[in-house]
Structures are given as C-alpha cells and as structure tokens.
Amino acid sequence: MLTFPVSYLYESGNPQDCAKFIETAFAVAEECSADTRNLRSALHNLRGSLAATSNDRKTAVIENEKFLEIEEELYNETGKLTSRLASGYSEVGRVNIMRGMFEGVGDLFERSIEIRRELPSYSKLQLYNPVRGLAMMYYYYHDNEMAEEKLLELLHDRERDFGINDREGGRYNFSLSIILKQLVKAG
C-alpha cells in the first residue's frame, strides 16, 4: 500500500513528487516490528528506477544493488524464485550499461532469463527487459547481428501474441525501434 502513491506518481509523469513518499515509506518500515524486507526491496527498486529516469547513475546503481541484495537474501532463506529476484538481476544489468560497465552484464541478464523461465507463470513476453539488455550488450560489443536477432525475436513473440502494432505494445515497440535504428546506422 505504501508503494502505490509512488507508482501512481511515477506512471502519471510526476516522478519529481515521489521522493517524499519513498522517504515516508522507509520511515514507516523502520518503525514496524514485522519483517519489512519486501517493502524495502520495492522501495529501493522504485528509487533506483526514478534515479535511472533522471539519469542519476550513482543513485540508480546503489538502489538497484540494494534491491537485488534483499531479493537474493530472501531467496537464500526460502529457496523460492520470484519475478522480483529476476527483475533485480535485470535492473543491476541495466544500470551497469547506463554507466558503461559491460563486464559481467551478460551473466546478470542470463540469470534473469533463467529465473523467469522457471516461474510458474512464465511467458516469453516476460523476457523483454533481460533480452533487451542482452541486445544492448551485443550492440556495445559490435555484434550487431546478434543484437538484431534478439530484438527481432522479441518483436515476433509480441506480434504472435498480440498482433502487429498492438495498442498496448507502444513502449515495447518504441524501445525496439530505437535500438534497431542504431543498428542500421552502425551498418
């Protein structure tokens, strides 16, 4: 419940108003006697996403690493794979790409993919973020053919399930078109 206002503000185009809600939620978490790791994990993820949106790379890295750390801790205790754990690996990979650090990034995205494939609700469409990250890594290493292959595979999966140019896939198709355009320019 504490993360809903932040998500709403972020999604409605008001990320600048989110910080006070995040701080309030962290303060509430500190006062609780119950285990608040799920809440703190979500808050670190939100703060990291906001930082990435505003190109605050340092904060994005710190917050997403905390997000992943908590999710790994929960996994080590329970042995249960979750979509949040998979997201943690993707987010840390993404922020490392933002700051130009590509070493080991492929392993983070591959781990995210591996986890997602093991989840009971698995769908190929859940691979969008980690596969997009792999494509960016391939692009950085000048393996444009592999980057394009990964992106087109994503696009074909989306079209198979939702049709060509579906209304809900705008952000998805926009991201793919930007990367594909760069690949075409790179030759």
Number of C-alpha atoms within 10 A of each C-alpha: 7 16 16 10 14 24 14 13 15 18 10 9 9 12 19 11 13 19 14 11 17 21 13 12 19 17 11 13 17 13 10 9 7 8 10 15 15 14 17 20 22 20 24 24 23 23 24 27 22 21 21 21 13 12 14 16 18 14 18 29 23 16 26 31 21 20 29 23 16 20 25 20 13 17 14 11 9 9 10 10 18 18 17 20 25 26 25 27 27 30 29 24 30 28 29 18 18 17 14 11 13 18 11 10 21 20 14 22 28 19 19 25 22 13 19 24 17 12 14 9 9 13 11 14 12 15 20 20 20 25 22 22 26 25 25 23 25 19 20 14 11 14 14 21 13 15 24 20 12 19 24 14 14 23 20 13 16 20 14 10 11 13 12 12 12 12 9 9 15 11 10 15 16 11 12 19 14 10 18 19 11 12 17 10 8 10 9
